[in-house]
Amino acid sequence: MHLLPWILLALALLLQWITLPALLLKKDPNAAAWKGAVPGLHFLVWLDLIQRPWYWILFLWVPGINLLLLTVMHVELGIAFGRRSAKDQWIFGALPWWGLWELRQGNDTWMGKRDWSKTQKSTWREWSEALIWATVVAGSLRMLLLEPFTIPTPSMEGSMLVGDYLVVDKTSYGAKLPRTPFSMPFVHNALPGGLTPSYTSWFTLPNLRLPGWRDVQRYDAVVFSFPHGDTVYVDPVLVGHDYHALLRREGIRRAGGDVQAFSLNPDKYLDQARKQAQRRPGLRARPVDKMENYVKRCVGLPGETVSVVQGQLHIDGAPVENPPGLQMEHRVVFGSQAEAQKAYRKLGLTKLDLGPVSVVPEGIAAVMALTESEAAAMEPLALSMEPMSNAHQRGRLAMFPNVWGDEFNAWDPDNYGPVTLPKAGQTIELTPRNIAIYKRWISAYEGHDFQVGKDGTTSIDGTECTTFTFGMDGYWMMGDNRHRSADSRMWGFVPEDHIVGRASFIWFSKQNEEQHGESKIRWNRMMTTVK
């Protein structure tokens, strides 16, 4: 964290407490000047001096928005005391430390806010004032209450479709305040048309969340910051993908494609891959609030043990009911292309439901993602149908915790675990298995210096230890399109400080020809709740 911004902010606040009592006496010699020196109360004094409504103080509690509003209030304070030239307004906006002190020491008379009843505002001023106020109000609502979100991938097909425009409710779990308040309004992490960051990280805030009215519950559709998005490739195609998986894939390639050889010395190959990526296309770190936003269904809660057996999710060793709309891949064989097309149309499938198609002796074989009801309707229309196997993903380091080991090598998307989720206050033994599963949690998510010696001893923040107590909760997220979703089975836990909000309702939905085979507005999905 850089100290200079905090020093400047502290200096600005100090100058406000020193300046406002003197300015209050300039307006009214009989005023209670002490009010201007009381932190918090001084904002009401300030608003009175610039003749603005009291409720502006509410926006001063919104990180990022408050910096914009403070700039406006500094400028208006100068205007109230006759500093109305363009030069004066730039000084109060860009250098309030200078402007406040000069105003305190000067002989300026309080004049109140500018009277526009006899003067026509310029078009530029009219638009700039409207835009600033719209940014303050809309930005506050977006940060604290509701935010739009678009479904970009088919990982949730069956319940949420590509082209759905969602509203994310941030009040459910409590709004997460930004860590990087100096950011372009209404832009997430990159300026439109490129990969230039839309924020600056030289001024950061600690992790803060407002109180919510409910906890994350099983099967909530949750929007969260992608945990493996802490670093990204500066490349328009790769930027939104799993950095650690891409790096691992390149490391395996450098090991001659031999996964076991890579696993014997992963640091060597990962370092080579990282150095190459830094040269081209380049790497960039991202703070938590500027990571890519994902939406998945929460299937595992803190402290629970998650496993998948033959495609069926188990919690604490017992199978649980599947959410509506769950999709699994099937290999479906038809007698001819015409029969296949007839079945597609009858079930209303789109291109996103289809996978590879091949010619077989019986006719045509197609891989299809189907819900349980779609699979039942498809069976009498096909020659044969069977669930797809994911056994080919075993032993490829594709499954979390992405390390080599007899147990982990036997895991695939349909046969996975068990893995116990972190729960705040819960203590675990640091066994070799637990080290593999929780190492990134301890170091990257909870910020400890976690070291494992060659003899197997472990130390946290320089102190040798054999146990670790979790400081926050972790969640397990999975896509409803189970065979076409990169989720917790591939990259692990979602920490509580990465949770953004709950997908609440769909306000607009449109499918396009390229991905679905037909372009149209889905009127039946508009203004419906997310299930």
Secondary structure, DSSP 8 states (H G I E B T S, - for coil): --HHHHHHHHHHHHHHHHHHHHHHHHH-TTS-GGGGGSTTHHHHHHHHHTT--TTHHHHTTSTTHHHHHHHHHHHHHHHHTT--SHHHHHHHHH-HHHHHHHHHHS------S---TTS---HHHHHHHHHHHHHHHHHHHHHHTEEEEE--SGGGTTTS-TTEEEEEESTTT--B--S--SB-TT--SB-TTS--BSB--SS-----B---SS---TT-EEEEE-GGGSEEESSTTTTTS-HHHHHHHHHHHHTTT-HHHHHHSHHHHHHHHHHHHHHTT-EEE--GGGS-EEEEEEEE-TT-EEEEETTEEEETTEE----TT-EEEEEEEESSHHHHHHHHHHHT--GGGEEEEEEETTEEEEEEEEEHHHHHHHGGGSSEEEE---GGGTTTT-STT----HHHHT-BTTBEEEEE---TT-EEE--HHHHHHHHHIIIIIS---EEE-TTS-EEETTEEESEEE-SS-EEEEE-SBGGG---HHHH--EEGGGEEEEEEEEEEEEE-HHHHSS-EE-GGGTTEE--
